[in-house]
Amino acid sequence: MHTSVESHTGTVTALPTIRPAAVDPQAVVLSAADVSLSYAELDSWSNRLARLLLEIGAGPGIRVAIAVDEPVEAVVAERAVVKIGAIPMTMRTGESTAFGTGIGVTTKDERAHLDDRITWLVLDDRSTLRRYLAGSDEPLTEADFAVTARSA
């Protein structure tokens, strides 16, 4: 199974869909200087973030800018975007906007340099963190996608 990903240049690439580890969900899938994530944690974290993205209008076919420098958070954000059928548009440091996006994921440090025409979900904002922690980490269902349909 593959997922289409559009780069900042508009090029679409098919990437293999990340699947949970069938044998060991506790196996490490991602590690950075101060954190390691298992397949189960990546799935859980990205499910919570996917729901927040749906709440602000992201969904299938929508381009979502990702302006996150931290590698673990960037992978979680990309995975969340892919889970809802949206198209991740990874931004490079110094870019202020991503072509054709109206929704994005970022951090407080990056937000000051980014386009105000984009609705940004700021990962380390207190209100975002509250909503994230209160959200379900269960797999997404059709009911979750109904949130986008109601807000559209």
C-alpha positions in Angstrom: 0.0 0.0 0.0 1.3 3.5 -0.9 0.5 7.0 0.0 0.9 10.0 -2.3 3.1 12.8 -0.9 3.5 16.1 -2.6 6.7 18.0 -2.0 7.2 21.7 -1.8 8.0 21.8 -5.5 4.7 20.1 -6.4 6.2 16.7 -7.2 4.0 13.8 -6.0 5.8 10.7 -4.8 4.4 7.4 -3.7 5.7 6.3 -0.3 5.0 3.0 1.4 2.3 3.4 4.1 3.7 2.9 7.6 2.1 -0.2 9.2 2.0 -1.1 12.8 4.5 -3.9 13.7 2.6 -7.1 13.5 5.0 -9.0 15.7 6.2 -6.4 18.2 4.3 -3.0 18.5 6.9 -2.1 21.2 9.7 -2.2 18.6 11.4 1.2 18.1 10.5 2.8 14.8 12.0 6.2 15.4 14.6 7.7 17.7 16.2 11.1 18.1 18.6 12.6 20.6 16.2 12.5 23.6 13.3 10.3 22.6 12.5 6.9 21.0 9.1 5.9 19.7 7.7 2.5 19.3 5.3 1.6 16.5 2.5 1.6 19.1 3.5 5.1 20.3 3.8 6.5 16.8 0.3 5.1 16.0 -1.1 6.5 19.3 0.5 10.0 19.0 -0.4 10.3 15.3 -4.1 9.3 16.0 -4.4 12.1 18.5 -2.9 14.6 16.2 -4.9 13.4 13.2 -8.1 14.2 15.1 -6.9 17.7 15.9 -6.2 18.3 12.2 -9.7 17.0 11.2 -11.2 19.5 13.7 -9.5 22.5 11.9 -10.6 21.4 8.5 -7.9 19.0 7.2 -9.0 15.9 5.4 -8.7 13.8 2.3 -7.0 15.6 -0.5 -6.2 18.7 1.5 -2.6 20.0 1.5 -1.2 20.4 5.0 2.0 22.3 5.6 4.4 20.8 8.1 6.9 23.4 9.6 8.4 21.4 12.4 12.2 21.1 13.0 12.1 18.5 15.7 12.5 15.1 13.9 10.1 13.0 16.1 7.4 15.6 16.0 7.8 16.1 12.2 7.4 12.3 11.6 4.3 12.2 13.9 2.8 15.2 12.1 3.5 13.6 8.7 2.0 10.3 9.8 -1.1 12.1 11.2 -1.6 14.0 7.9 -1.3 10.8 5.9 -3.8 9.0 8.2 -6.5 11.4 7.3 -5.8 11.2 3.6 -4.4 14.7 3.4 -1.2 15.6 1.5 1.8 16.5 3.7 3.8 19.5 2.4 7.1 19.6 4.4 8.5 23.1 4.6 12.2 23.8 4.8 13.7 26.1 7.4 13.3 29.7 6.2 10.2 29.1 4.1 7.2 31.0 5.2 4.5 29.3 3.2 3.8 26.1 1.3 2.1 26.2 -2.1 -1.6 25.6 -2.0 -2.0 25.0 1.7 -4.5 26.6 4.1 -3.7 24.4 7.1 -0.4 23.6 8.8 1.3 22.1 11.8 4.2 24.0 13.5 5.7 24.9 16.8 5.9 28.3 18.7 9.5 28.8 17.6 8.6 28.5 13.9 5.2 30.2 14.0 6.5 33.8 14.0 8.2 33.2 10.6 5.2 31.7 8.9 2.4 32.9 6.7 -0.7 34.2 8.6 -3.0 33.1 5.8 -2.5 29.5 6.9 -4.5 28.1 9.9 -1.6 26.8 12.0 -2.0 24.0 14.6 0.8 25.0 17.0 1.9 21.8 18.7 3.4 23.3 21.8 0.6 25.8 22.4 -1.1 25.2 25.7 -4.6 25.0 24.2 -3.4 22.5 21.6 -1.7 20.4 24.2 -4.9 20.3 26.3 -6.9 19.2 23.3 -4.3 16.7 22.3 -4.0 15.1 25.7 -7.8 14.9 26.1 -8.2 13.3 22.7 -8.5 9.6 21.9 -5.5 7.7 20.7 -7.7 4.9 19.3 -7.6 4.2 15.5 -9.6 6.7 13.5 -13.2 5.8 12.5 -15.7 7.2 10.0 -17.2 9.3 12.9 -13.9 11.2 13.1 -14.1 12.1 9.5 -17.6 13.4 10.0 -16.0 16.3 12.0 -14.4 17.6 8.8 -17.7 17.2 6.9 -19.5 19.3 9.5 -16.9 22.0 9.6 -16.6 22.3 5.8 
